[in-house]
């Protein structure tokens, strides 16, 4: 007896639902197999973690490395001993090497980290896990940054970003954007730093759900760094906002807990809110046990010295500054030692120990000159100049003011040179990206599960393809692929040609469907020959404007609003706008335009709302 067409379609639907459910389960198993918050905060985390499989232990280490570094080190040492007796799978052994590299950074073992990172990248090539390479390069970049090797740091960071994008490793993209933002902050490129961090924040959810986990910084680090950039810009309210976000996040534990709490105290010093400074100072001192390395303790003592100086606890500030100097001297960090001595000099002035303060300032002026730290030199000269001016010794004050201006000129020259090196590093990375890369050898072991899932999905797709109307689907798919290819080509050309490109996102859901065929040609008439209009979906149009800045795009928006007003003059059209950045994909650009659209709607609602009495 022949089955009816409806019966066949019903059975197809049931089979598809079953296979799709199984596929979804397999794909999400890795995502939800992350360590629980209870385990990460456990006092007995080492013993509990060692009861888990090697792969799950690696997940725990990845989650606690930056916050509970000593515990992470213990677990790494244990796994390495286990690996020596009974070798781990290649992918697990590679990840263990990677986590060891990042752990070495936490304890100031920078040269050892560089050696291990190079070895790890070589192993990644050998095991055919090329997706791990950007992470090892990041570890090298951070180590070079700490060693003061600026050019190597910048080149490696750009190379890590290039490879991360090539292999679609969102975790590596987030980590590299964070590192590059810190470079830009040190070079006073605050807008670029914020742009990188906002993008990192935007894709963080996607990075968390990456199929193969390698290493990802906690989101509280991203939020804290955004706060740091705003603080450097003098935008203290914004700095306070992002530090408070970090303070409330689930990843806020361990070392970051102490760091963010101290940052909140420093921000409130800038806001001159002594009550809140005292509140966060008390909080910071209560979580000091979260610091488990001497280098981190040295940094904490330095920050606490500044805060105690502000609240008038001069003797405590002096002891903390001396402890910090002792530890940073031990770890051979002359620049940090010099800066803590500046704080100590201020403490001596507050204690009326003027001779000791002046002696210390003259000592660090000599050190800053030798180390060519001109920004520090400028500040040190300003402190002494101000002191002599307050003592009515204007000739001496003038002498140090002249030295200060000379240091400022040299600082500007050094900054410009650093900007040039950064530009050179980016151009090198972009030129490498523009040449067709060799096809990477597939990561056989890593992709076994993924390949199985893809085959499963392709099988389902083939069944559906044969059951439906193939000719119509072919036609629609070809049109969509052609449009997407044209869009991707326009974005790639803008990036490789280093010219501006803007996107407009137009919501047409208020217009009658019958009017759309007339609206689109009318809109095209307002555009330049190189501009392109695309139908994004039933409710939205997209316009790409090559060689157009945000100012130029705003002019086009005005023209488009006039055209759309011919059909619906009573409705305010909200058009989203976004400007292309080097790392942006089409999806990211659309997301930026949507956010811009929402901000406009929010601003419009505020302006239309009645004023409160």
C-alpha positions as CSV (number, residue, x, y, z in Angstrom):
1,X,0.0,0.0,0.0
2,X,1.4,3.4,-1.1
3,X,2.1,6.0,1.6
4,X,0.5,9.4,1.1
5,X,2.6,12.5,0.4
6,X,1.5,14.0,3.8
7,X,2.6,10.8,5.6
8,X,6.1,11.0,4.0
9,X,6.5,14.6,4.9
10,X,5.4,13.9,8.5
11,X,8.0,11.1,8.8
12,X,10.6,13.3,7.3
13,X,9.9,15.9,9.9
14,X,10.2,13.4,12.8
15,X,13.4,12.0,11.5
16,X,14.9,15.5,11.0
17,X,13.8,16.5,14.5
18,X,15.5,13.4,16.0
19,X,18.7,13.9,14.1
20,X,18.8,17.6,14.7
21,X,18.3,17.0,18.5
22,X,21.1,14.5,18.6
23,X,23.4,16.9,16.7
24,X,22.6,19.8,18.9
25,X,23.3,17.6,22.0
26,X,26.7,16.6,20.7
27,X,27.6,20.2,19.7
28,X,26.6,21.7,23.1
29,X,28.1,19.0,25.3
30,X,31.5,20.8,25.2
31,X,30.0,24.2,25.9
32,X,28.2,23.2,29.1
33,X,31.1,21.0,30.4
34,X,32.8,24.0,31.9
35,X,33.8,24.1,35.6
36,X,31.2,25.1,38.1
37,X,31.5,28.4,40.0
38,X,31.5,26.4,43.3
39,X,34.5,24.4,42.2
40,X,36.4,27.6,41.0
41,X,35.8,29.2,44.5
42,X,36.5,26.0,46.5
43,X,39.1,26.1,49.3
44,X,40.0,22.6,48.3
45,X,40.1,23.2,44.6
46,X,43.3,21.2,44.0
47,X,42.1,18.0,45.5
48,X,38.6,18.3,43.9
49,X,40.1,19.1,40.5
50,X,42.5,16.1,40.5
51,X,39.5,13.8,40.8
52,X,38.4,14.9,37.3
53,X,39.6,13.8,33.8
54,X,42.7,15.4,32.4
55,X,40.6,17.4,29.9
56,X,38.3,18.8,32.6
57,X,41.4,19.6,34.8
58,X,42.7,21.7,31.8
59,X,39.3,23.6,31.8
60,X,39.7,24.4,35.5
61,X,43.3,25.6,35.0
62,X,42.3,27.8,32.2
63,X,39.6,29.4,34.3
64,X,41.8,30.1,37.4
65,X,45.1,30.9,35.8
66,X,44.9,34.6,36.1
67,X,43.1,34.7,39.4
68,X,44.5,31.7,41.4
69,X,47.9,31.4,39.7
70,X,49.5,29.3,42.5
71,X,46.7,26.8,42.4
72,X,46.9,26.7,38.6
73,X,50.7,26.0,38.8
74,X,50.2,23.1,41.3
75,X,47.6,21.5,38.9
76,X,49.9,22.1,35.9
77,X,52.8,20.4,37.6
78,X,50.7,17.5,38.6
79,X,49.4,17.0,35.1
80,X,52.9,17.2,33.6
81,X,54.0,14.5,36.0
82,X,51.0,12.4,34.9
83,X,51.8,13.1,31.2
84,X,55.4,11.9,31.7
85,X,54.1,8.5,33.0
86,X,51.1,8.1,30.7
87,X,51.1,10.5,27.7
88,X,48.0,12.6,27.2
89,X,46.2,12.9,23.8
90,X,48.1,15.4,21.5
91,X,45.4,18.1,21.9
92,X,45.5,17.9,25.7
93,X,49.3,17.9,25.8
94,X,49.3,20.9,23.6
95,X,46.8,22.8,25.7
96,X,48.8,21.9,28.9
97,X,51.9,23.4,27.3
98,X,49.9,26.6,26.4
99,X,48.5,27.0,29.9
100,X,51.9,26.4,31.4
101,X,53.2,29.3,29.2
102,X,50.5,31.7,30.4
103,X,51.1,30.6,34.0
104,X,54.8,31.4,33.7
105,X,53.8,35.0,32.9
106,X,52.0,35.3,36.2
107,X,55.2,34.6,38.1
108,X,57.5,36.8,36.0
109,X,59.3,33.9,34.2
110,X,59.2,35.8,30.9
111,X,62.3,34.3,29.1
112,X,61.2,30.8,30.0
113,X,57.7,31.6,28.7
114,X,59.2,32.7,25.3
115,X,61.1,29.4,25.0
116,X,58.0,27.4,25.9
117,X,55.8,29.4,23.5
118,X,58.1,28.8,20.6
119,X,58.3,25.1,21.4
120,X,54.5,25.0,21.7
121,X,53.9,26.6,18.4
122,X,56.3,24.1,16.8
123,X,54.4,21.2,18.4
124,X,51.1,22.8,17.1
125,X,52.4,22.6,13.5
126,X,53.7,19.1,14.1
127,X,50.4,17.8,15.5
128,X,48.4,19.7,12.8
129,X,46.7,21.9,15.3
130,X,47.3,25.2,13.6
131,X,44.4,26.8,15.4
132,X,46.5,26.8,18.6
133,X,49.3,28.9,17.0
134,X,47.9,32.3,17.7
135,X,47.7,31.5,21.4
136,X,51.3,30.6,21.7
137,X,52.2,33.8,19.8
138,X,50.2,35.8,22.3
139,X,52.1,34.3,25.1
140,X,55.4,35.4,23.5
141,X,54.0,38.9,22.9
142,X,53.0,39.4,26.5
143,X,56.5,38.2,27.6
144,X,58.2,40.6,25.3
145,X,55.9,43.4,26.6
146,X,57.0,42.7,30.1
147,X,60.7,42.6,29.0
148,X,60.3,46.0,27.3
149,X,60.8,44.7,23.8
150,X,58.2,46.9,22.2
151,X,58.8,46.1,18.5
152,X,58.7,42.3,19.0
153,X,55.6,42.7,21.2
154,X,53.7,44.7,18.5
155,X,54.7,42.4,15.7
156,X,53.7,39.3,17.6
157,X,50.4,40.8,18.7
158,X,49.5,41.7,15.1
159,X,50.6,38.3,13.9
160,X,48.4,36.6,16.6
161,X,45.4,38.7,15.5
162,X,46.0,37.8,11.8
163,X,46.1,34.1,12.5
164,X,43.2,34.2,15.0
165,X,41.1,35.8,12.3
166,X,42.3,33.3,9.7
167,X,41.4,30.3,11.8
168,X,38.2,32.0,13.3
169,X,39.5,31.6,16.8
170,X,37.4,34.1,18.7
171,X,39.1,33.3,22.0
172,X,42.4,34.3,20.5
173,X,40.9,37.4,18.9
174,X,39.6,38.6,22.3
175,X,42.9,37.9,24.0
176,X,44.9,39.7,21.3
177,X,42.5,42.7,21.2
178,X,43.0,43.0,25.0
179,X,46.8,43.0,24.5
180,X,46.7,45.5,21.7
181,X,44.5,47.8,23.7
182,X,47.1,47.8,26.5
183,X,49.7,48.8,23.9
184,X,47.5,51.6,22.6
185,X,46.9,52.9,26.1
186,X,50.6,53.1,26.8
187,X,51.0,55.0,23.5
188,X,48.0,57.3,24.4
189,X,45.9,56.0,21.5
190,X,42.9,55.9,23.7
191,X,40.2,55.8,21.0
192,X,41.9,52.8,19.3
193,X,42.2,51.1,22.7
194,X,38.5,51.6,23.5
195,X,37.5,50.4,20.0
196,X,39.5,47.1,20.4
197,X,38.0,46.5,23.9
198,X,34.5,47.2,22.8
199,X,34.8,44.7,20.0
200,X,36.3,42.2,22.4
201,X,33.3,42.7,24.7
202,X,31.0,42.4,21.7
203,X,32.3,38.9,20.6
204,X,33.0,37.6,24.1
205,X,29.8,35.5,24.3
206,X,30.8,33.8,21.0
207,X,34.3,33.2,22.3
208,X,32.9,31.5,25.4
209,X,31.0,29.1,23.2
210,X,33.9,28.3,20.9
211,X,33.8,24.5,20.2
212,X,37.5,23.8,21.1
213,X,38.5,25.8,24.2
214,X,42.2,26.9,24.3
215,X,42.5,29.9,26.6
216,X,40.3,32.9,27.2
217,X,40.8,35.9,29.6
218,X,37.9,36.4,32.1
219,X,35.5,39.1,31.0
220,X,36.2,41.1,34.2
221,X,39.7,41.7,32.8
222,X,38.2,43.2,29.7
223,X,35.9,45.4,31.7
224,X,38.7,46.4,34.1
225,X,40.9,47.4,31.1
226,X,38.1,49.5,29.6
227,X,37.9,51.3,33.0
228,X,41.7,51.8,32.9
229,X,41.5,53.5,29.5
230,X,38.7,55.8,30.5
231,X,40.7,56.6,33.7
232,X,43.7,57.5,31.6
233,X,41.5,59.8,29.5
234,X,40.2,61.6,32.6
235,X,36.7,60.1,32.1
236,X,36.3,59.1,35.7
237,X,32.5,58.4,35.6
238,X,32.9,56.0,32.7
239,X,35.9,54.4,34.4
240,X,33.8,53.9,37.6
241,X,31.0,52.3,35.6
242,X,33.1,49.6,34.0
243,X,35.0,48.9,37.2
244,X,31.7,48.4,38.9
245,X,30.6,46.0,36.1
246,X,33.8,44.0,36.7
247,X,33.2,44.1,40.4
248,X,29.7,42.4,40.0
249,X,30.7,39.8,37.3
250,X,30.7,36.1,38.0
251,X,34.4,36.0,37.0
252,X,35.3,38.4,39.8
253,X,37.3,36.3,42.2
254,X,40.9,35.7,43.2
255,X,43.6,38.2,42.1
256,X,41.2,40.3,39.9
257,X,39.1,40.9,43.0
258,X,41.9,42.7,44.7
259,X,42.9,44.6,41.5
260,X,39.5,45.9,40.7
261,X,38.8,46.9,44.3
262,X,42.0,48.9,44.4
263,X,41.1,50.5,41.1
264,X,37.7,51.6,42.5
265,X,39.6,53.3,45.4
266,X,41.9,55.1,42.9
267,X,39.0,56.3,40.8
268,X,37.3,57.7,43.9
269,X,40.5,59.5,44.7
270,X,40.2,61.2,41.3
271,X,36.6,62.0,42.1
272,X,37.7,63.2,45.6
273,X,35.2,61.0,47.4
274,X,37.1,60.1,50.6
275,X,34.3,58.1,52.1
276,X,34.2,55.7,49.2
277,X,38.0,55.6,49.0
278,X,38.0,54.3,52.7
279,X,35.3,51.8,51.9
280,X,37.1,50.2,49.0
281,X,40.5,50.4,50.9
282,X,38.9,48.3,53.6
283,X,37.5,45.9,51.1
284,X,40.9,45.6,49.3
285,X,42.7,44.8,52.5
286,X,40.2,42.1,53.4
287,X,40.8,40.3,50.1
288,X,44.6,40.6,50.1
289,X,44.9,36.9,50.7
290,X,43.9,36.4,47.1
291,X,47.4,37.5,46.0
292,X,49.5,34.4,45.6
293,X,52.7,35.7,43.9
294,X,55.3,38.2,45.1
295,X,55.2,40.2,41.9
296,X,51.5,40.8,42.3
297,X,52.0,41.6,46.0
298,X,54.6,44.2,45.0
299,X,52.0,45.9,42.7
300,X,49.3,45.7,45.4
301,X,51.6,47.3,47.9
302,X,52.4,50.1,45.5
303,X,48.7,50.9,44.9
304,X,47.9,50.6,48.6
305,X,50.7,53.1,49.3
306,X,49.1,55.7,47.0
307,X,45.7,55.2,48.7
308,X,47.1,55.4,52.3
309,X,49.0,58.6,51.3
310,X,45.7,60.1,50.1
311,X,43.8,59.3,53.3
312,X,46.7,60.6,55.5
313,X,48.1,57.3,56.8
314,X,51.7,58.3,56.0
315,X,53.5,55.7,58.1
316,X,51.6,52.9,56.6
317,X,52.1,54.3,53.1
318,X,55.9,54.5,53.8
319,X,56.1,50.8,54.9
320,X,54.0,49.7,51.9
321,X,56.2,51.7,49.4
322,X,59.4,50.2,50.9
323,X,58.0,46.7,50.7
324,X,57.0,47.2,47.1
325,X,60.5,48.6,46.2
326,X,62.1,45.6,47.9
327,X,60.1,43.1,45.9
328,X,60.4,44.9,42.5
329,X,64.1,45.2,43.1
330,X,64.2,41.4,43.7
331,X,62.5,40.8,40.4
332,X,64.7,43.3,38.6
333,X,61.9,45.7,37.6
334,X,63.8,49.1,37.6
335,X,61.0,51.1,36.0
336,X,58.5,50.0,38.6
337,X,61.0,50.6,41.4
338,X,61.5,54.2,40.1
339,X,57.8,54.9,40.1
340,X,57.3,53.5,43.6
341,X,60.1,55.8,44.8
342,X,58.1,58.7,43.4
343,X,55.2,57.8,45.7
344,X,57.7,57.4,48.6
345,X,59.1,60.9,47.9
346,X,55.5,62.3,48.1
347,X,55.1,60.4,51.4
348,X,58.4,62.0,52.7
349,X,57.1,65.5,51.7
350,X,53.9,64.8,53.7
351,X,56.0,63.7,56.7
352,X,58.1,66.9,56.4
353,X,61.2,64.9,55.5
354,X,62.0,67.3,52.6
355,X,65.7,66.4,52.3
356,X,64.9,62.7,52.0
357,X,62.2,63.4,49.4
358,X,64.5,65.7,47.3
359,X,67.4,63.2,47.5
360,X,65.0,60.4,46.3
361,X,63.6,62.5,43.5
362,X,67.1,63.5,42.2
363,X,68.0,59.8,42.3
364,X,65.0,58.7,40.2
365,X,65.5,61.7,37.8
366,X,69.0,60.2,37.1
367,X,67.5,56.7,36.7
368,X,64.7,57.9,34.3
369,X,67.3,59.7,32.2
370,X,69.5,56.6,32.0
371,X,66.4,54.4,31.1
372,X,65.1,57.0,28.7
373,X,61.7,57.1,30.5
374,X,60.9,60.6,29.4
375,X,57.3,60.7,30.5
376,X,58.4,59.7,34.0
377,X,61.2,62.2,33.8
378,X,58.7,65.0,33.0
379,X,56.6,64.2,36.0
380,X,59.6,63.9,38.4
381,X,60.9,67.4,37.4
382,X,57.4,68.8,37.8
383,X,57.2,67.5,41.4
384,X,60.5,69.2,42.3
385,X,59.7,72.4,40.5
386,X,56.4,72.6,42.3
387,X,58.1,72.1,45.7
388,X,60.6,74.9,45.0
389,X,57.9,77.2,43.9
390,X,56.0,76.6,47.1
391,X,59.2,77.4,49.0
392,X,59.5,80.7,47.0
393,X,62.8,79.4,45.5
394,X,61.8,80.5,42.0
395,X,65.2,80.2,40.3
396,X,65.4,76.5,41.3
397,X,61.7,76.0,40.3
398,X,62.4,77.5,36.9
399,X,65.5,75.3,36.4
400,X,63.5,72.1,36.9
401,X,60.6,73.5,34.8
402,X,63.0,73.9,31.9
403,X,64.2,70.3,32.4
404,X,60.6,69.2,32.5
405,X,59.8,70.8,29.1
406,X,62.9,69.2,27.6
407,X,61.7,65.8,28.9
408,X,58.3,66.5,27.4
409,X,59.8,67.0,24.0
410,X,61.8,63.8,24.2
411,X,58.7,61.9,25.5
412,X,56.7,63.1,22.4
413,X,59.5,62.0,20.1
414,X,59.7,58.6,21.7
415,X,55.9,58.3,21.5
416,X,55.9,59.2,17.8
417,X,58.6,56.5,17.2
418,X,56.5,53.9,19.1
419,X,53.5,54.9,17.0
420,X,55.6,54.4,13.8
421,X,56.7,50.9,15.0
422,X,53.1,50.0,15.7
423,X,52.1,51.2,12.3
424,X,54.9,49.2,10.7
425,X,53.9,46.1,12.6
426,X,50.3,46.4,11.4
427,X,51.3,47.0,7.8
428,X,53.5,43.9,7.9
429,X,50.6,41.8,9.3
430,X,48.2,43.2,6.7
431,X,50.6,42.6,3.8
432,X,51.0,39.0,4.9
433,X,47.2,38.7,5.2
434,X,46.7,40.0,1.6
435,X,48.8,37.3,0.1
436,X,46.9,34.0,-0.5
437,X,47.8,31.8,2.5
438,X,48.8,28.2,1.9
439,X,46.0,25.8,2.6
440,X,46.5,24.6,6.1
441,X,46.7,20.8,6.7
442,X,43.5,19.7,8.4
443,X,43.7,19.0,12.1
444,X,42.7,15.4,11.8
445,X,42.5,14.5,15.5
446,X,40.8,17.8,16.5
447,X,38.2,17.7,13.7
448,X,37.0,14.1,14.0
449,X,34.0,15.1,16.1
450,X,33.3,18.2,14.0
451,X,33.6,16.2,10.8
452,X,31.1,13.6,12.1
453,X,28.7,16.4,12.9
454,X,29.1,18.0,9.5
455,X,28.5,14.7,7.7
456,X,25.4,14.3,9.8
457,X,24.1,17.7,8.9
458,X,25.0,17.3,5.2
459,X,23.1,14.0,5.1
460,X,20.0,15.7,6.6
461,X,20.4,18.6,4.2
462,X,20.7,16.3,1.2
463,X,17.4,14.5,2.2
464,X,15.6,17.8,2.6
465,X,17.2,19.1,-0.7
466,X,15.8,16.1,-2.6
467,X,12.4,16.3,-1.0
468,X,11.8,19.9,-1.8
469,X,11.9,22.0,-5.0
470,X,15.6,21.9,-5.9
471,X,15.5,24.3,-8.8
472,X,14.0,27.1,-6.8
473,X,16.4,26.5,-3.9
474,X,19.4,26.5,-6.3
475,X,18.3,29.8,-7.7
476,X,17.7,31.5,-4.3
477,X,21.0,30.1,-2.9
478,X,22.9,31.3,-5.9
479,X,21.5,34.8,-5.5
480,X,22.3,34.9,-1.8
481,X,25.8,33.6,-2.3
482,X,26.5,36.1,-5.1
483,X,25.3,39.0,-2.9
484,X,27.3,37.8,0.1
485,X,30.4,37.4,-2.2
486,X,30.0,41.0,-3.5
487,X,29.7,42.3,0.1
488,X,32.7,40.4,1.3
489,X,34.8,41.6,-1.7
490,X,33.9,45.2,-0.9
491,X,34.9,44.8,2.7
492,X,38.2,43.0,1.8
493,X,39.0,45.7,-0.8
494,X,38.5,48.4,1.8
495,X,40.7,46.7,4.3
496,X,43.5,45.9,1.9
497,X,43.3,49.3,0.3
498,X,43.3,51.0,3.8
499,X,40.4,53.3,2.9
500,X,37.2,54.1,4.8
501,X,33.9,52.3,4.2
502,X,30.6,52.9,5.9
503,X,27.5,50.8,6.1
504,X,23.9,52.0,6.4
505,X,21.1,49.7,7.7
506,X,17.6,50.8,6.7
507,X,14.5,49.4,8.3
508,X,11.7,49.3,5.8
509,X,9.1,47.3,7.8
510,X,6.9,50.4,8.0
511,X,6.6,50.6,4.2
512,X,4.0,48.8,2.1
513,X,5.4,45.7,0.4
514,X,4.0,46.9,-2.9
515,X,6.0,50.1,-2.7
516,X,9.4,48.4,-2.2
517,X,10.1,47.8,-6.0
518,X,9.6,51.5,-6.5
519,X,11.6,52.6,-3.4
520,X,14.8,50.7,-4.2
521,X,15.4,52.3,-7.7
522,X,14.6,55.7,-6.2
523,X,17.2,55.1,-3.5
524,X,19.8,53.9,-6.0
525,X,19.5,57.2,-7.9
526,X,20.6,59.1,-4.8
527,X,23.8,57.0,-4.5
528,X,27.2,57.3,-6.2
529,X,28.3,54.8,-8.8
530,X,30.6,52.9,-6.4
531,X,27.9,52.7,-3.7
532,X,26.0,49.4,-3.5
533,X,22.5,48.6,-2.2
534,X,21.5,45.1,-1.0
535,X,18.3,43.5,0.3
536,X,19.4,42.1,3.6
537,X,16.1,40.5,4.5
538,X,12.4,41.3,4.1
539,X,12.5,44.2,6.6
540,X,16.0,45.7,5.9
541,X,18.1,47.2,3.2
542,X,21.9,47.6,3.4
543,X,24.0,50.2,1.7
544,X,27.8,50.0,1.5
545,X,29.6,53.3,0.9
546,X,33.2,52.9,0.0
547,X,35.5,55.9,0.6
548,X,32.9,57.4,2.9
549,X,33.6,58.6,6.5
550,X,30.9,58.8,9.1
551,X,30.4,62.5,8.2
552,X,29.9,61.5,4.5
553,X,27.6,58.7,5.5
554,X,25.5,61.1,7.6
555,X,24.9,63.2,4.5
556,X,23.7,60.1,2.6
557,X,21.3,59.3,5.5
558,X,19.7,62.8,5.1
559,X,19.1,62.1,1.4
560,X,17.7,58.6,2.1
561,X,15.3,60.0,4.7
562,X,14.0,62.5,2.2
563,X,13.4,59.7,-0.4
564,X,11.6,57.5,2.1
565,X,9.6,60.4,3.3
566,X,7.9,60.5,-0.1
567,X,6.1,57.3,0.8
568,X,5.7,57.6,4.6
569,X,6.3,61.2,5.6
570,X,4.6,60.7,9.0
571,X,7.0,58.0,10.2
572,X,10.5,58.8,11.4
573,X,13.0,56.4,9.7
574,X,15.8,55.1,11.9
575,X,18.9,54.4,9.9
576,X,21.8,52.6,11.5
577,X,25.3,53.5,10.6
578,X,28.7,51.7,11.1
579,X,32.3,52.4,10.0
580,X,34.5,49.5,9.0
581,X,37.5,48.6,11.2
582,X,40.3,46.2,10.1
583,X,39.0,43.2,12.2
584,X,35.3,43.7,11.3
585,X,33.4,40.9,9.5
586,X,30.1,41.6,7.8
587,X,28.2,40.3,10.8
588,X,30.1,42.6,13.2
589,X,29.4,45.6,10.9
590,X,25.7,44.8,10.9
591,X,25.7,44.5,14.7
592,X,27.4,47.9,15.0
593,X,24.7,49.4,12.7
594,X,21.9,47.8,14.8
595,X,23.4,49.3,18.0
596,X,23.7,52.7,16.3
597,X,20.0,52.4,15.3
598,X,19.0,51.5,18.8
599,X,20.9,54.4,20.3
600,X,19.2,56.8,17.9
601,X,15.8,55.4,18.9
602,X,16.7,55.8,22.6
603,X,17.8,59.4,22.1
604,X,14.6,60.1,20.1
605,X,12.5,58.7,22.9
606,X,14.3,60.8,25.5
607,X,13.9,64.0,23.4
608,X,10.2,63.3,22.9
609,X,9.5,62.5,26.6
610,X,8.0,65.4,28.6
611,X,10.4,67.2,31.0
612,X,10.0,66.3,34.6
613,X,9.0,69.1,37.0
